[in-house]
Amino acid sequence: MNFECITYAVEGGIATITLNRPDVFNAFNDAQSFELQDALKMAKKDETVRAIVLTGAGKAFCSGQDLKAIATTEKRSLKESLDKRYNPIIRSMREMPKPIICRLNGVAAGAGCSLALACDLIIASENATLIEVFVNVGLVLDSGSSYFLPRLIGSARAFEMSTMGTRVKAQQALEWGMVNKVVAQDDLDAAVKEYTDYYASAPTKAVALMKKMLNKSFHSDLNTMLEYEAYCQEIAGNSEDNKEGVKAFNEKRKPAFTGN
């Protein structure tokens, strides 16, 4: 598939999706949002893909909605835009049975911040910042930020960040639990590669099940999760990777997981 606003590449079991509108800090127009939906579908269907990296071209990760692209549009329905463009992206990411690693190379603002928070892991450059800028144009959180943000940093910090448009730099984001790791800009690719190398050879089915379990835990009680753990463990226990893991343990060697 030929893309105009993103790039998509698969190598060594890793699909790298790059938002590619660097002249506008990778802000979303209609085309970029639909292309990202298509790229996520491709990564999900491709059995050779074991993990996904999401990043931005140039100096930014994503600055959110391209306001200039909609400046001349009359009576644009923001609800329709969310229903057709952004919400399918966030749902696809959270339902993706493969880990999504955010390579946070620069600013993530508005819907771009939501996009980063929807990833499973965030590896940030020390130059990166996260900003919920919606309030600056009289709007509210969208694209999942009202769900992810308070769960990551607590309600008080989430209220301040969202209602004041507070800029949170990478190191602060690390201390608040918004990102997993912060490294120098020059070390970002190497740091991301440590994670992709791991997930490219991890038991992918077990990882997918744990992602579903953690998602479910947000709105479940203990008894529900105990039952769901048992259900998922039965599936994992019948996988080829479980057989290989046990065999490798008994043979005192590193397991060669295939993701099945």
N, C-alpha and C positions, 0 to 999 in steps of 0.2 A: 504494500500500500504506500502511495506517495503522500507525504505530509508536507504542508506548507508552514505550519506554525509550531511544530514540534519535530524532534528527531527521535527515531526508535532504532535501537540496535541490540542484538543478542550475541553474547560471547561468553563461552565457558559456563553456560547455565544461568547467566545473569542478563535480564532485560534492562537496558538503560533508557529511560524516557526523559528527554530534555525539552523543557519549555523553551522555544526558540524565537522569541521576539525581543532580543536584547536592547533594541533601540527604544523600547517603551518599558524596560525592566520586566519583560515577560508578562506584562499585563494581559488579562484575558479579553479577547474579542470572541465573537460567536464561533469562528472557525477553530480557534485553539481549544475551546471547551469541548467541542464535538470530536476533534481529533484526539484529545486526551481520553475521552470515553472509548474511542475505537482502539487506541493503543492498549488500554487496560484490558479490553476484551481479548485482544490478540495475546497478551501475556498470560492471561488466564487459560486460554485454550491450548497454548503451546506447551506440550508435555516436557520439552527440553528445558523450559524455564523453571528454575528452582527458587529464584528471588528476583526482586525488582528494585532498581535504584531510580528515584525521582529527583530531578535537579533542574537548574535553570542555566541558560547560556549567559555568558558575560558576567557582570558584577552582581546581579540580583538573582534571587530565587524566583519570586513572583510578587508583583506589586498590587495584585488584586484585579478588580475590574478596570478595563480601559475606559475611563470616563469620556475621553475624547471620541471614542468609537461610537458612543451612544448619544453624543451631545445634540445631534440634529434629529434624533428620534422623538416623535411626539407620542405621548400617552403610552410609554413603554410599561408593561406590566412586570414589576420586579418578581412577583410571585411566579409568573409564567417562566421568567428567566431562570429562577431557582429550580423550578420543577423540571425544566427541560435541559438545563446546562450544568448547574453546579451540583444539585442533589444527586443526580445519577453518578457523578464522579465519586462523591464521598461514599455513597452506598457501595459502589464497585470496589473501592479501596478497602472498606471494612469487611466486605464479603469475600475478598480475594483470598484463596486458599494458599497463598504464598506470602512470605514476609515482604513488606515494602519499606525500604530504607530511604529516608530523606537525606540527600546530600545538600545541606543548607549552606549554600555558598555566599549568600548575601541577604538582603532585606526580604522578609516575608510579611506582607501587609494585607489587611482585609481578608478577602477570599484566599489570598496566597498564604496567610497565616493559618487559616482553616485547613488548607491543603497540607501544610507541613504537619499540623497537629493530628491529622487523620492517618499519617504514616505510623508504622509500627515502631520504628526507631528513627531518631534524628541525630545525625552526626553534623555538627555545626562548625563552621569557620569562626575564628575569634572575631571576625569582622561582621558576622551576621547579627541581625536584629529581628525581633518579632513585634509587630504592631497591629493592634485591632483598631483600624482607622475609621470604622463605620461612623462613629459618633461625630467625626469631623465634618461629615456631609449630612448630618441629621438622620442617619440610618441606624439600624440595630444589627447585632451579630447575625451572621448567616453561615451557610455552608458547613454547619456542624460545630462552630466555635462555642455556641452556648452549651453544647453537650461536652465537648472535650476539655475546654478551658477550666471550668471549676473542678473537674475530676482530677486535673493535673496539678493545679496550684491552690485549690481551695476557693471558697466563695468570696472571701474578703478581697483577696488579691485579684480574682477574676473580675469582681465588680469595679475595682479601681482601674484595672487595665482596660476594660471595655468601655467604661463611661468617661474616662479621661483621655483615651487614646494614648496611653503610656507606652513609650518605647522601651522594650526590654532587650538589653544587649545579651550576647551569647553567654557570658560568664554568669550573669544574673539568672538567665533562663536555666542554666545547669543547676544552680543552687536551688532554684524553685522546683526543679523536677520536670521542666518542660522539654529538655533535650537530654540525650544520653551521654554525649561526649562533645568537648570543645577542643579544637586543635588549631594550630597556626594555619593560615591560608595555604601555605606551600605544602602542608602535611595532610590536607583534606583528602586527596585522592587515596593516599596510602592508608589513612584511617578507615575510609569507606571500604577499601579492598580487604581489610582484615575481617570485616563483617561479611562481605560477599563471598570471600573464600570459605568462611565457615558454613554459610547457608547453602552454598553450591554443593556441599557434600554432607549436609545434615539430613536427618530422616524427615523429609518434607511433609509426609502425611501426618506425622506426629506434631510437627510445627503447626500445620493447618488446623488440626483439632484443638491444640492449645489456644490458638488465636480465637477460634469460635467459643471456647470455654471462657476465656477472659472477657470477650465481648458480652456473653450471656450473664456473667457475674455482676455486671453493672445494674441489672434490674431483676436480680433473683435473690432468694433467701438461701440459707445454708443447706437445708434439706433438698431444695431443687438442685443446687450445685453438686451435692453428694451423689444424687441420682444421675446427673448428667456426666459427672466424672466416670462413674461406673459404665455408663453407656459408651462414652468415648474410649475408655480403656479397653473395652471389649473389641472395638474396631482396631485400635492400635496393636492390641495383642495378636491379632490375626494378620498383621502386615508382614511383608517380606523383610522390612527393615528391622522389625522386632526379632525375627528369626536370626537375621544376620548379626544384630547387636548381641544377642545371647551367645551365639556361636563364637563371635570375636572375643567376647569376655572370657569364655572358657578356654579359648586358644591363646589368650594373652596377646592379642594384636589389635590394631586399630580397625574398627568396622568400616566396611565399604558400603555405605548406604546408597541406595538407588532412588529413594523417594517413593517407593512403592510399598 
